[in-house]
């Protein structure tokens, strides 16, 4: 994410830069453009909210941090385009795993 874009997610929201999907398999088979348009499920965290507020007034700690590579639920994210860059915003509950 370029340094001039400043997004501050709220609560337990996470901003993710999705990784590009491969257009060719390791065996050399090309994936049709209709299949490669499917929303990616892997990406890098570029911004993290402060955490969800509990009824008791305390914030729950976030499990992910900026720079983490994550797998996330296919249908969880909202797509946004800011200054020409496509980003995804999702809730921490949509994160399935941290890679690494």
ChimeraX commands (.cxc) that place a marker at each C-alpha (Angstrom):
marker #1 position 0.00,0.00,0.00 radius 0.5
marker #1 position 1.44,3.37,-0.88 radius 0.5
marker #1 position 2.36,5.71,1.93 radius 0.5
marker #1 position -0.10,8.47,0.98 radius 0.5
marker #1 position -3.24,6.37,1.48 radius 0.5
marker #1 position -4.37,6.53,5.09 radius 0.5
marker #1 position -7.17,4.20,6.17 radius 0.5
marker #1 position -8.04,3.81,9.83 radius 0.5
marker #1 position -10.35,0.81,10.25 radius 0.5
marker #1 position -12.78,0.86,13.15 radius 0.5
marker #1 position -13.49,-1.81,15.77 radius 0.5
marker #1 position -12.36,-5.26,14.57 radius 0.5
marker #1 position -12.09,-4.35,10.88 radius 0.5
marker #1 position -9.03,-5.24,8.82 radius 0.5
marker #1 position -7.88,-3.77,5.49 radius 0.5
marker #1 position -6.27,-6.34,3.20 radius 0.5
marker #1 position -4.43,-6.10,-0.11 radius 0.5
marker #1 position -5.50,-9.25,-1.93 radius 0.5
marker #1 position -2.84,-11.34,-3.62 radius 0.5
marker #1 position -3.15,-11.77,-7.37 radius 0.5
marker #1 position -4.34,-15.19,-8.42 radius 0.5
marker #1 position -2.25,-17.30,-10.74 radius 0.5
marker #1 position -3.51,-17.41,-14.33 radius 0.5
marker #1 position -1.59,-20.60,-15.09 radius 0.5
marker #1 position -1.23,-23.78,-13.05 radius 0.5
marker #1 position 2.16,-25.34,-12.30 radius 0.5
marker #1 position 1.49,-27.91,-15.03 radius 0.5
marker #1 position 0.98,-25.13,-17.61 radius 0.5
marker #1 position -2.82,-25.13,-17.82 radius 0.5
marker #1 position -4.26,-21.62,-18.21 radius 0.5
marker #1 position -7.13,-20.67,-15.95 radius 0.5
marker #1 position -9.96,-18.91,-17.83 radius 0.5
marker #1 position -10.42,-15.21,-17.06 radius 0.5
marker #1 position -13.90,-15.90,-15.65 radius 0.5
marker #1 position -12.43,-18.26,-13.05 radius 0.5
marker #1 position -9.53,-15.95,-12.17 radius 0.5
marker #1 position -11.95,-13.08,-11.46 radius 0.5
marker #1 position -13.19,-14.94,-8.40 radius 0.5
marker #1 position -12.39,-13.06,-5.21 radius 0.5
marker #1 position -9.02,-14.10,-3.76 radius 0.5
marker #1 position -8.91,-15.72,-0.36 radius 0.5
marker #1 position -5.36,-14.76,0.56 radius 0.5
marker #1 position -3.81,-11.36,1.18 radius 0.5
marker #1 position -1.61,-9.10,3.24 radius 0.5
marker #1 position -2.95,-7.02,6.13 radius 0.5
marker #1 position -2.29,-3.31,5.51 radius 0.5
marker #1 position -4.32,-1.75,8.37 radius 0.5
marker #1 position -5.96,-3.03,11.55 radius 0.5
marker #1 position -8.64,-1.50,13.75 radius 0.5
marker #1 position -8.22,-1.08,17.51 radius 0.5
marker #1 position -10.37,-4.12,18.37 radius 0.5
marker #1 position -14.01,-4.70,19.19 radius 0.5
marker #1 position -15.43,-2.94,22.24 radius 0.5
marker #1 position -17.00,-5.26,24.83 radius 0.5
marker #1 position -20.17,-4.50,26.78 radius 0.5
marker #1 position -17.91,-3.89,29.80 radius 0.5
marker #1 position -16.15,-1.07,27.93 radius 0.5
marker #1 position -12.83,-2.77,27.24 radius 0.5
marker #1 position -11.32,-3.53,23.83 radius 0.5
marker #1 position -10.56,-7.06,22.71 radius 0.5
marker #1 position -7.05,-7.49,21.30 radius 0.5
marker #1 position -6.71,-8.13,17.58 radius 0.5
marker #1 position -5.22,-11.45,16.46 radius 0.5
marker #1 position -3.67,-10.01,13.30 radius 0.5
marker #1 position -1.21,-7.16,12.68 radius 0.5
marker #1 position -0.05,-5.13,9.69 radius 0.5
marker #1 position 2.15,-7.25,7.44 radius 0.5
marker #1 position 0.52,-10.59,8.31 radius 0.5
marker #1 position -0.39,-12.87,5.39 radius 0.5
marker #1 position -3.86,-14.27,5.97 radius 0.5
marker #1 position -6.46,-16.64,4.56 radius 0.5
marker #1 position -9.96,-15.25,4.81 radius 0.5
marker #1 position -13.53,-16.24,4.15 radius 0.5
marker #1 position -14.42,-15.93,0.47 radius 0.5
marker #1 position -17.68,-14.04,1.05 radius 0.5
marker #1 position -16.68,-11.91,4.06 radius 0.5
marker #1 position -14.86,-8.91,2.56 radius 0.5
marker #1 position -16.22,-5.67,1.16 radius 0.5
marker #1 position -14.31,-4.44,-1.88 radius 0.5
marker #1 position -13.19,-0.81,-2.00 radius 0.5
marker #1 position -11.09,1.15,-4.45 radius 0.5
marker #1 position -9.04,4.01,-3.03 radius 0.5
marker #1 position -6.80,6.12,-5.24 radius 0.5
marker #1 position -6.80,3.38,-7.88 radius 0.5
marker #1 position -5.86,0.61,-5.46 radius 0.5
marker #1 position -8.29,-2.25,-4.84 radius 0.5
marker #1 position -8.51,-3.24,-1.19 radius 0.5
marker #1 position -10.72,-5.50,0.90 radius 0.5
marker #1 position -12.21,-4.67,4.29 radius 0.5
marker #1 position -13.25,-7.55,6.50 radius 0.5
marker #1 position -14.00,-8.35,10.12 radius 0.5
marker #1 position -11.49,-10.24,12.22 radius 0.5
marker #1 position -14.05,-13.07,12.39 radius 0.5
marker #1 position -13.62,-13.57,8.62 radius 0.5
marker #1 position -9.92,-14.41,9.06 radius 0.5
marker #1 position -9.49,-18.18,8.83 radius 0.5
marker #1 position -5.72,-18.41,9.39 radius 0.5
marker #1 position -2.48,-16.46,9.60 radius 0.5
marker #1 position 0.14,-17.84,7.20 radius 0.5
marker #1 position 3.67,-18.25,8.46 radius 0.5
marker link #1:1,2 radius 0.2
marker link #1:2,3 radius 0.2
marker link #1:3,4 radius 0.2
marker link #1:4,5 radius 0.2
marker link #1:5,6 radius 0.2
marker link #1:6,7 radius 0.2
marker link #1:7,8 radius 0.2
marker link #1:8,9 radius 0.2
marker link #1:9,10 radius 0.2
marker link #1:10,11 radius 0.2
marker link #1:11,12 radius 0.2
marker link #1:12,13 radius 0.2
marker link #1:13,14 radius 0.2
marker link #1:14,15 radius 0.2
marker link #1:15,16 radius 0.2
marker link #1:16,17 radius 0.2
marker link #1:17,18 radius 0.2
marker link #1:18,19 radius 0.2
marker link #1:19,20 radius 0.2
marker link #1:20,21 radius 0.2
marker link #1:21,22 radius 0.2
marker link #1:22,23 radius 0.2
marker link #1:23,24 radius 0.2
marker link #1:24,25 radius 0.2
marker link #1:25,26 radius 0.2
marker link #1:26,27 radius 0.2
marker link #1:27,28 radius 0.2
marker link #1:28,29 radius 0.2
marker link #1:29,30 radius 0.2
marker link #1:30,31 radius 0.2
marker link #1:31,32 radius 0.2
marker link #1:32,33 radius 0.2
marker link #1:33,34 radius 0.2
marker link #1:34,35 radius 0.2
marker link #1:35,36 radius 0.2
marker link #1:36,37 radius 0.2
marker link #1:37,38 radius 0.2
marker link #1:38,39 radius 0.2
marker link #1:39,40 radius 0.2
marker link #1:40,41 radius 0.2
marker link #1:41,42 radius 0.2
marker link #1:42,43 radius 0.2
marker link #1:43,44 radius 0.2
marker link #1:44,45 radius 0.2
marker link #1:45,46 radius 0.2
marker link #1:46,47 radius 0.2
marker link #1:47,48 radius 0.2
marker link #1:48,49 radius 0.2
marker link #1:49,50 radius 0.2
marker link #1:50,51 radius 0.2
marker link #1:51,52 radius 0.2
marker link #1:52,53 radius 0.2
marker link #1:53,54 radius 0.2
marker link #1:54,55 radius 0.2
marker link #1:55,56 radius 0.2
marker link #1:56,57 radius 0.2
marker link #1:57,58 radius 0.2
marker link #1:58,59 radius 0.2
marker link #1:59,60 radius 0.2
marker link #1:60,61 radius 0.2
marker link #1:61,62 radius 0.2
marker link #1:62,63 radius 0.2
marker link #1:63,64 radius 0.2
marker link #1:64,65 radius 0.2
marker link #1:65,66 radius 0.2
marker link #1:66,67 radius 0.2
marker link #1:67,68 radius 0.2
marker link #1:68,69 radius 0.2
marker link #1:69,70 radius 0.2
marker link #1:70,71 radius 0.2
marker link #1:71,72 radius 0.2
marker link #1:72,73 radius 0.2
marker link #1:73,74 radius 0.2
marker link #1:74,75 radius 0.2
marker link #1:75,76 radius 0.2
marker link #1:76,77 radius 0.2
marker link #1:77,78 radius 0.2
marker link #1:78,79 radius 0.2
marker link #1:79,80 radius 0.2
marker link #1:80,81 radius 0.2
marker link #1:81,82 radius 0.2
marker link #1:82,83 radius 0.2
marker link #1:83,84 radius 0.2
marker link #1:84,85 radius 0.2
marker link #1:85,86 radius 0.2
marker link #1:86,87 radius 0.2
marker link #1:87,88 radius 0.2
marker link #1:88,89 radius 0.2
marker link #1:89,90 radius 0.2
marker link #1:90,91 radius 0.2
marker link #1:91,92 radius 0.2
marker link #1:92,93 radius 0.2
marker link #1:93,94 radius 0.2
marker link #1:94,95 radius 0.2
marker link #1:95,96 radius 0.2
marker link #1:96,97 radius 0.2
marker link #1:97,98 radius 0.2
marker link #1:98,99 radius 0.2
marker link #1:99,100 radius 0.2
view
